[in-house]
Amino acid sequence: MTEEKSRSNVSLRPLHLRILFPHLLTLPKTDPRRFSIPSDITTSKAIDLELYTYFALLVRDFIHPWYRLVTNDQDLCTEITEILITVVQRLQKRLCEEVDWTELILIKAPKLLTVHYRDYRTAKARLHMPHAGGAASLEELFHGMQPHFAMQPQPQQEQQQQQAEYLRLLADFILKTLLDPQDCKSNCLRHLVREILANLVLGSLVEVLSDPYTIHMVICKLLVAYEPLVDLLEASGDFTKIDLTSHDKEKSKSDLIQGRLQSELEEAQTTPLAEPTAPIKPSPDKKGLPMQLQRLQEKRREKGDEIVDAEPEDLETQKQERRRFSFGYITLQVILAPVRALWLYLNAVFTSSQERYQQVTQHKKRTQHMRLLEPIMQFARVALLVEDRPVLQWAWQMVAMFLWPLIRVLGGGILVDKFLEQTILHVLSEGFIVFYLQLGRDLLWPDGVLISRSESPTAIEREKLRIRAERLLAVSFPSKIRKVIFETNDMNELQSHMHDAIEPLQNKYINKHLMFILIDLVASTIIPELVEPNDDKDDWR
């Protein structure tokens, strides 16, 4: 009973305190230092908690497996945590003051996705044609249209090494820009942080987000509000019921036949040199490094000097309810923005106080771009295959040529731009950032286990999630818009249109092209020194 009670008390302790600051837990309960919180990373406590959880998981999965075999000393983990905090704080300053998020999200990203969709469909149409340049596969043909240094056509093992080396060079330059010179001169510490950033952060993001299963999962999480409607339509028969068990049985049967033929062929080609003997059972003392690590942790736990790591339940308790996206709130902000600015200006004039005015207008980087809606509509036109429907294509052109210019002349374009800018500020607010961090943690550490160590989903699970994502996308469109764009309200036909819309995101190799280009775009926007000429010729590596 006492053992269960002590274990429950341990599980209630925050994850980052148990891994990153275990010395606070060893202090007496009456010591006030026990309740002292770690230093702030940002101005938000909720974001700090998520960031410290990330740091704790990184240290637990990347540092503890080998460092705890050597010593229980916490100095290295503390030093790494301080460097990560420094990197995040300097990134935060750049993100808040120097990055034009409206331009990045509403202009550059849609244009990049539009090019990706067009190149994918062009490569698919040219495959096996005489003018395909001799490409034998869709991946090779797409690479010829969008070459990238990290995605050279090589064997898989060499390709993975090249991708890892590209991310190391990128992480190296990021650390050189953000860290202090004395930290950069420490090769051991810098290489260790570089491996964490390149492999566990950037490498895992590329590997996870390029997987179509992850893309479908993100779609399902973002459209979770439509799940009851999809369940209702499936129960009523509006969506056709798809039986995936027969496909699974056929695949397993073919795999079984292939495995049996291969084993018989190997048996026929080999000659027994000795009498068959009973298989030797592995000794319980020789089960590899993971078992040794587990035994070592058990011994330390018995001695009382073990730092208890996280359990999956701890990560679930830290999740908060996400604030819903509100078009009414954004519209109200657009309408009241001039009134609020005028009131604050008059208040500052009559009271000779600029404090409140500067506090509200502290978002320094306002975009100077106009026509923010056009890149998004161009991407929607390409993704939804508007050009394949002549009547809709004609209507789209008429609106673009006559109706939309008239709306802009009457002032509607300014209101749309302000609405979109307020939308970006809304989706980058504190509640949404916490949700994004929790979503990323769920993707990289599902059920508290690093993605590389967890079981990969089966083909049936992937197919079920793909169908679910397509159906959620189909019902997310209002009925009138569905009728206008897709010329039908039949749910199965709408699901087929959604399948065509997300088809360019169903190839993991091609998705990696998109991910590396997105990483280059975001990194060069946050750290413009990446694309600027470097006059420092010292070999700091």
NORSUL-V545055 format. One line per field, one symbol per residue. psi: psi as a letter, one per 30 degrees, with the letter a starting at -180 (. if undefined). Layout:
psi = ???
//
This chain:
psi = eeeeeeeeeeffkkefefeehfffffllffkfffgkllkkeagkeeeeeeeeeeeeeeeeffeeeeeffelgkgeeeeeeeeeeeeeeeeeeeeefffkjeeeeefeeeeeeeeeeeeeeeeeeefkgleggggkfleeeeeefeikkefhkjlleeeeeeeeeeeeeeeeeeeeeeflleeeefjeeeeeeeeeeeeefdeeeeeeeffkeeeeeeeeeefhffgeeeeeeeeefgekkkkjfeeeeeeeeeeeeeeeeeeeeeeeffkkkflkklkkkkkkffigleeeeeeeeeeeeeefggkjkallefeeeffklkkklkjeeeeeeeeefeeeeeeeeeeeeeffhkgeeefeehfjeikkgllhffeeeeeeeeeegheffjeeeeeeeeeeeeeeeeeeeegfeeeeeeeeeeeeeeefgleeeeeeeeeeeeeeeikggkkefflkkkleeeeeeeeeeeeeeeeffkleeeeeeefhlgkeeeeeeeeeeegefggjeeeeeeeeeeeeeeeefeeiffeflkjfjgkif.
//
